[in-house]
């Protein structure tokens, strides 16, 4: 896979320079599962884990690789996992408050350009939920678009030009 098509912009090219002479490759995190990661890169798709040096530098969960991050990694040796040695500086970080009593952020994704906030117009429609997602996107520096689905199940008249209550509520959100 071509790293440019994966989003490897000038920002990440410059951030990767210190790692290019150490036989590391740039890769994009596409999956994160409790300390294991999926990486896409020009040299292949790999399962990976965080290397020891990076593990000791981690201060909080926010420092761990997240889906969307660009990393410097060493390809696998002898059938083992690839090793992530560094997380390149992020352009954006989409996060929310962690569940429970913890005060740290829960990272959802990094380096996101656009968030689609999808909500059905059925009985589960919740304007406050849309507002929370839009607030999270805005505070993360991510553009957001609200996508409303299941208009056929909506109990409110959505006819254009009729001053729909729903349309005016969403416009204000």
C-alpha positions in Angstrom: 0.0 0.0 0.0 1.3 3.5 -0.9 1.9 5.6 2.3 0.7 8.8 0.5 -2.7 7.2 -0.1 -2.7 6.3 3.7 -2.3 10.0 4.5 1.4 10.3 5.0 1.6 14.1 4.5 4.5 16.5 4.7 3.8 16.9 8.4 4.5 13.2 9.0 7.4 13.0 6.5 9.2 15.7 8.4 8.4 14.1 11.8 9.8 10.7 10.5 13.2 12.1 9.5 15.0 11.2 12.8 13.9 7.6 12.4 14.7 7.1 8.7 18.4 6.3 9.3 17.6 3.6 11.9 16.0 1.1 9.5 12.6 1.9 10.8 9.6 2.2 8.5 6.6 4.6 8.7 3.3 2.8 9.3 -0.3 3.7 10.1 -2.1 2.1 13.1 -5.3 0.6 11.8 -6.3 -1.5 14.8 -5.6 -1.4 18.5 -6.4 -4.3 20.9 -5.0 -4.2 24.4 -1.4 -3.7 23.7 -1.4 -5.3 20.2 -1.7 -3.2 17.0 -2.4 -3.6 13.3 -0.1 -1.6 11.1 -0.4 -0.8 7.3 2.7 0.3 5.5 4.5 0.2 2.1 6.5 -2.8 3.2 3.4 -4.8 4.4 0.6 -5.3 6.9 1.8 -6.4 10.4 0.7 -7.3 13.9 2.8 -5.1 16.2 3.5 -4.3 19.9 5.1 -1.4 21.6 8.9 -1.7 22.1 10.5 -1.5 25.5 12.0 2.0 25.1 8.7 3.5 24.1 6.9 1.6 26.8 9.1 3.2 29.4 8.5 6.7 28.0 4.7 6.4 28.2 3.2 8.6 30.9 -0.5 8.0 30.3 -2.8 6.0 28.0 -2.9 9.0 25.7 0.8 8.3 24.8 0.1 4.9 23.5 -0.5 4.4 19.7 -4.1 4.9 18.6 -6.0 4.1 15.5 -4.9 6.7 12.9 -1.5 7.3 14.4 1.7 7.2 12.3 4.5 5.3 13.9 8.1 4.5 13.4 8.4 0.7 13.5 10.8 -2.2 12.9 9.4 -4.9 10.7 9.0 -8.4 12.2 12.0 -10.7 12.6 11.7 -14.5 12.6 7.9 -14.5 12.6 7.5 -12.2 15.6 5.5 -9.0 15.8 6.6 -5.7 14.3 7.9 -3.3 17.1 6.6 0.2 17.4 9.5 2.5 18.5 7.8 5.9 18.3 4.5 7.6 17.7 4.8 10.6 15.4 3.3 13.9 16.5 -0.4 14.0 15.9 -2.3 16.6 13.9 -5.6 15.9 15.7 -6.6 13.7 18.6 -10.3 12.6 18.9 -10.9 11.7 22.5 -13.4 11.7 25.3 -13.5 11.5 29.0 -12.8 7.9 30.2 -15.7 6.0 31.7 -15.9 5.7 35.5 -14.0 7.9 38.0 -10.7 8.2 36.1 -9.8 11.7 34.9 -7.7 10.8 31.9 -8.9 10.9 28.3 -9.9 7.9 26.3 -8.4 8.2 22.8 -10.8 7.2 20.1 -8.6 8.0 17.0 -5.8 10.2 15.9 -5.1 12.3 12.8 -8.7 12.4 11.8 -9.8 15.0 9.2 -13.6 14.5 9.3 -16.0 12.8 11.7 -19.4 11.7 10.6 -21.9 11.8 13.4 -24.5 9.3 12.3 -27.9 9.3 14.1 -31.2 7.6 13.3 -34.4 9.6 13.3 -36.2 6.8 15.1 -37.2 6.6 18.8 -33.5 6.5 19.7 -32.9 10.0 18.4 -31.0 12.0 21.0 -30.1 15.6 20.4 -27.8 15.8 23.5 -25.8 12.8 22.2 -25.3 14.7 18.9 -24.2 17.8 20.8 -21.7 15.7 22.8 -20.2 14.2 19.7 -20.0 17.6 18.0 -18.4 19.1 21.0 -15.8 16.2 21.1 -15.1 16.7 17.4 -14.7 20.5 17.8 -12.4 20.3 20.8 -10.3 17.7 18.9 -9.8 20.0 16.0 -11.8 17.7 13.7 -14.5 18.9 11.2 -17.8 17.1 11.8 -20.8 16.4 9.6 -24.1 15.2 11.1 -25.7 12.4 9.1 -29.4 11.7 9.9 -30.8 8.3 8.8 -34.1 6.5 8.9 -36.2 9.5 8.0 -39.0 7.1 7.2 -39.3 6.3 10.9 -39.3 9.9 12.1 -42.4 11.0 14.0 -41.8 14.7 13.1 -42.8 16.2 9.8 -39.5 16.6 7.8 -41.1 18.2 4.7 -38.8 21.0 3.3 -39.9 24.6 3.8 -42.4 23.7 6.6 -40.2 24.9 9.5 -39.5 21.5 10.9 -38.8 21.5 14.6 -36.1 18.8 14.1 -34.3 20.8 11.4 -34.2 24.0 13.5 -32.9 22.0 16.5 -30.1 20.4 14.4 -29.2 23.7 12.8 -28.6 25.2 16.2 -26.5 22.2 17.4 
